[in-house]
Amino acid sequence: MAGLDFEKPIIELEKKIQELKGFVSDRKIDLSSEVKRLEEKLEHLKQDTYKNLTPWQRVQIARHPQRPYTQDYINMIMTDFIELHGDRGYSDDKAIICGFAKIDGKKVAVMGHQKGRDTKENLKRNFGCAHPEGYRKAYRIMQLAEKFNLPVVVFIDTPGAYPGIGAEERGQAQAIAFNLREMISIATPIVATVIGEGGSGGALGIGIADKVCVLENAYYSVISPEGCAAILWKNGSKASIAAGVLKLTAPDLLDMGIIDEMIPEPLGGAHTNPEKMAATLKECLLRNLQALNALKKDELLKLRYKKFRGMGATA
């Protein structure tokens, strides 16, 4: 698969190395020193490219079609996953998957946005854009988690909640607002991780948590760069400028105190080594859950409330 625009020099050099290795293999010629030189050049190029990404480049990586999604992380990190369906009011929204699973034998409730790998699956999953019944389903699972004293693990990956007429008719804004209010008082540990896109209320609708983590190349923002550019400059092509203005990257969010932790990704992004990314994410989840499980419920809720009330406050 073709890479992103800024990755073209890397892809071209990788192709050149493979061609040289093939040439050497066919003709029994020793060009190992030249191959080694190019491989070292490739490594330096990767380091220079991926360690100095612009906000817009991080957004592009966050949207990479091969990036691991919620179901992928559930399969790699958890066992005994049982999916639950429906909001008990309208239907089952397939843009958010919910259920119960185990991490290292410990029971958890898990939920997250799910995108598709191809057009057919994306239509089924609505491109990860949830309807109001998706948020109501998520809250229903949170209530069950609270009832059975299970921590909640959330994976966020959506460009935003679905803005269609049907969703608005069924109370999209109310469903998100209701979750924002009620998640503050869910008396069980909640750890949320932005694994790709964290867009607006669509992300916040399941994002009120004791610990909010963001993968190194994910983004978390009140609006997409394209949407911001369309509003400010009436020109969506200025999305790269908007990405810088919005301060939506994990390092910026960490500096501003919006998130609690930035989770490092493999060089080039989570999609380059999903197993390594899953192992890193699992360690982060277990560490945070252990710390939160040690808190008394009243202290847990007090700290969660204080965390969100303090955002945006000036010294």
C-alpha positions in Angstrom: 0.0 0.0 0.0 1.2 3.5 -0.9 2.3 5.5 2.1 1.4 9.1 3.1 2.8 12.0 1.1 5.6 12.8 3.6 6.6 9.1 3.7 7.5 9.0 -0.1 11.3 9.4 0.4 11.3 6.6 2.9 9.2 4.3 0.6 11.5 5.1 -2.4 14.6 4.3 -0.4 13.1 1.0 0.9 12.2 0.1 -2.7 15.7 0.9 -3.8 17.2 -1.4 -1.1 14.9 -4.3 -2.0 15.8 -3.9 -5.7 19.5 -3.9 -4.8 19.1 -7.0 -2.6 17.3 -8.7 -5.5 20.1 -7.7 -8.0 22.7 -9.1 -5.6 20.9 -12.3 -5.1 20.4 -12.9 -8.9 24.0 -12.2 -9.8 25.9 -13.5 -6.8 27.6 -10.2 -6.3 28.8 -8.9 -2.9 27.3 -5.5 -2.4 26.7 -5.9 1.3 28.6 -2.7 2.2 26.4 -0.7 -0.1 23.2 -2.3 1.2 24.3 -1.6 4.8 25.0 2.0 3.9 21.6 2.4 2.4 19.9 0.7 5.4 21.7 3.1 7.8 20.6 6.0 5.6 17.0 4.6 5.8 17.1 4.4 9.5 18.4 8.0 9.9 15.7 9.2 7.4 13.0 7.4 9.5 14.3 8.8 12.7 14.4 12.3 11.3 11.0 12.1 9.7 9.0 10.5 12.5 10.7 12.3 15.4 9.8 15.7 13.8 6.2 15.2 12.6 4.0 18.3 12.2 0.5 18.2 13.8 -1.0 17.7 10.4 1.3 14.7 9.7 0.2 13.2 13.0 -3.4 13.6 12.0 -2.7 11.7 8.8 -1.1 8.9 10.7 -4.0 8.8 13.1 -6.3 8.2 10.1 -4.0 5.6 8.5 -6.3 2.8 7.1 -4.1 0.1 8.5 -4.0 1.5 12.0 -5.3 -0.9 14.7 -8.9 -0.3 15.7 -10.8 -1.1 18.9 -11.6 -4.7 17.9 -7.9 -5.3 17.0 -6.8 -4.1 20.5 -9.5 -6.2 22.2 -8.2 -9.3 20.3 -4.6 -8.6 21.1 -4.9 -7.4 24.7 -7.9 -9.1 26.1 -9.5 -12.6 26.3 -13.0 -14.0 26.7 -14.6 -11.0 25.0 -18.4 -11.1 25.0 -20.1 -8.4 23.0 -23.4 -6.9 24.1 -25.8 -5.2 21.8 -28.5 -2.5 21.8 -29.6 0.5 23.8 -32.9 -1.1 24.8 -34.7 1.8 23.2 -34.1 1.9 19.5 -31.4 -0.3 18.0 -27.8 -1.5 18.1 -25.3 1.1 16.8 -22.4 -0.8 15.2 -20.1 2.3 15.3 -19.6 1.6 19.0 -18.8 -1.9 20.3 -19.3 -2.8 23.9 -19.0 -5.8 26.1 -17.1 -7.6 28.9 -13.6 -9.2 28.7 -10.5 -10.1 30.7 -7.1 -8.5 30.8 -4.6 -10.9 32.4 -7.5 -12.7 34.0 -9.0 -9.5 35.4 -12.6 -8.8 34.4 -13.4 -5.4 32.7 -16.1 -3.7 30.8 -14.8 -2.5 27.4 -16.2 -0.2 24.7 -14.9 1.8 21.8 -15.5 3.3 18.4 -15.0 0.8 15.5 -14.2 1.8 11.9 -14.2 -0.5 8.9 -11.3 -1.8 6.7 -13.2 -1.6 3.5 -16.2 0.3 2.0 -18.7 -2.4 3.0 -17.5 -2.6 6.6 -17.3 1.2 6.8 -20.9 1.5 5.8 -21.8 -1.0 8.4 -19.8 0.8 11.1 -20.8 4.3 9.8 -17.1 5.2 9.5 -16.9 5.1 13.3 -19.4 7.9 13.7 -21.9 6.9 16.4 -25.6 7.5 16.5 -27.3 8.4 19.8 -28.2 4.8 20.4 -24.5 4.0 20.5 -23.9 6.4 23.4 -27.0 5.0 25.2 -25.7 1.5 24.7 -22.3 2.5 26.1 -23.9 4.1 29.2 -25.9 1.0 29.7 -22.7 -1.1 29.8 -21.1 1.4 32.2 -24.1 1.0 34.5 -23.6 -2.8 34.4 -19.9 -2.3 35.1 -20.7 -0.2 38.2 -23.3 -2.8 39.4 -20.8 -5.6 39.2 -17.8 -3.5 40.4 -15.8 -3.8 37.2 -13.5 -1.2 35.8 -14.3 0.3 32.4 -11.7 0.4 29.5 -12.6 2.8 26.7 -11.0 3.1 23.2 -11.8 6.4 21.4 -11.4 6.5 17.6 -14.0 8.7 15.8 -14.0 11.8 13.6 -17.1 12.8 15.5 -20.7 11.8 16.3 -22.9 11.2 13.3 -24.6 14.6 12.4 -27.4 13.2 10.2 -31.0 14.2 10.5 -32.1 10.8 11.9 -29.5 11.0 14.6 -30.6 14.6 15.5 -34.2 13.5 15.6 -33.4 10.7 18.0 -31.5 13.1 20.4 -27.9 13.0 19.5 -26.9 16.1 21.5 -29.0 14.9 24.5 -27.4 11.4 24.4 -23.9 12.9 24.5 -24.7 15.5 27.1 -26.4 12.8 29.3 -23.2 10.7 29.1 -21.0 13.6 30.0 -23.1 14.3 33.1 -23.6 10.7 34.2 -20.0 9.4 33.6 -18.8 11.8 36.2 -20.6 9.8 38.8 -20.1 6.2 37.6 -18.6 4.7 40.8 -16.0 2.5 39.1 -12.6 3.2 37.6 -12.6 4.4 34.0 -9.5 4.5 31.7 -10.0 6.0 28.2 -7.4 5.9 25.4 -7.6 7.9 22.2 -6.2 5.3 19.7 -6.7 7.3 16.5 -9.1 10.2 16.0 -10.6 11.9 19.0 -13.2 14.2 17.4 -15.4 16.6 19.4 -18.4 15.4 21.3 -18.3 12.1 19.5 -15.1 11.3 21.5 -16.2 13.0 24.7 -19.5 11.0 24.7 -17.5 8.0 26.1 -14.4 9.9 27.2 -15.1 11.1 30.7 -12.6 9.0 32.6 -10.3 9.0 35.6 -7.3 8.6 33.3 -7.3 9.9 29.7 -4.4 8.6 27.6 -3.6 9.5 23.9 -1.4 7.5 21.6 1.6 9.4 20.4 0.2 9.9 16.9 -3.4 10.1 17.7 -5.3 13.5 18.1 -7.9 14.8 20.4 -9.8 18.0 19.4 -12.9 20.0 19.6 -13.2 19.9 15.8 -11.4 18.3 12.9 -8.7 20.4 11.2 -10.8 20.5 8.0 -13.9 21.7 9.9 -11.9 24.4 11.7 -10.3 25.5 8.4 -13.8 25.7 6.8 -15.1 27.9 9.6 -12.1 30.2 10.0 -10.9 30.6 6.4 -13.9 29.2 4.5 -11.3 26.9 2.9 -10.9 23.2 4.0 -7.5 23.1 2.2 -6.0 25.0 5.1 -6.4 22.0 7.3 -2.7 21.7 7.9 -2.6 25.2 9.3 -5.6 24.5 11.5 -4.0 21.4 12.9 -1.2 23.5 14.3 -3.5 26.1 15.7 -5.8 23.6 17.4 -3.0 22.1 19.6 -4.5 18.7 19.1 -1.5 16.4 19.4 -0.6 14.3 22.4 2.5 16.4 23.4 0.4 19.6 23.3 -2.5 18.1 25.2 -0.1 16.7 27.9 1.5 20.2 28.3 -2.0 21.8 28.8 -3.1 19.2 31.3 -6.0 17.9 29.1 -4.7 14.3 29.2 -2.9 12.3 31.7 -0.5 10.3 29.6 1.0 10.1 26.1 1.6 6.5 25.0 4.6 6.0 22.7 4.1 4.3 19.3 6.5 2.2 17.3 8.5 4.3 14.8 6.3 5.2 11.9 3.0 4.7 13.8 1.0 1.9 15.5 0.2 0.3 12.2 3.9 -0.6 11.6 4.0 -2.9 14.5 0.5 -3.6 16.0 1.7 -6.3 18.4 4.3 -4.0 20.0 1.7 -1.2 20.2 -0.8 -3.5 21.8 1.8 -4.6 24.4 2.7 -1.0 25.3 -1.0 -0.1 25.6 -1.7 -3.2 27.7 1.0 -2.2 30.2 -0.4 1.3 30.4 -4.0 0.0 31.0 -2.9 -2.5 33.7 -0.8 0.1 35.5 -3.5 2.7 35.6 -6.2 0.2 36.5 -4.1 -1.0 39.4 -3.7 2.5 40.8 -7.4 3.4 40.4 -8.6 0.1 41.9 -6.7 1.0 45.1 -8.8 4.2 45.6 -12.0 4.3 47.6 -15.1 5.1 45.5 -15.8 8.4 47.1 -12.1 9.5 46.5 -12.2 8.2 43.0 -15.3 10.3 42.1 -13.9 13.4 43.9 -10.6 13.2 41.9 -12.5 12.6 38.6 -14.7 15.7 39.2 -11.7 17.8 40.2 -9.8 16.7 37.1 -12.5 17.9 34.7 -13.4 21.0 36.6 -9.8 22.1 36.6 -9.4 22.0 32.9 -8.9 25.4 31.4 -8.4 27.1 34.8 -5.7 29.8 34.9 -3.2 30.1 37.7 
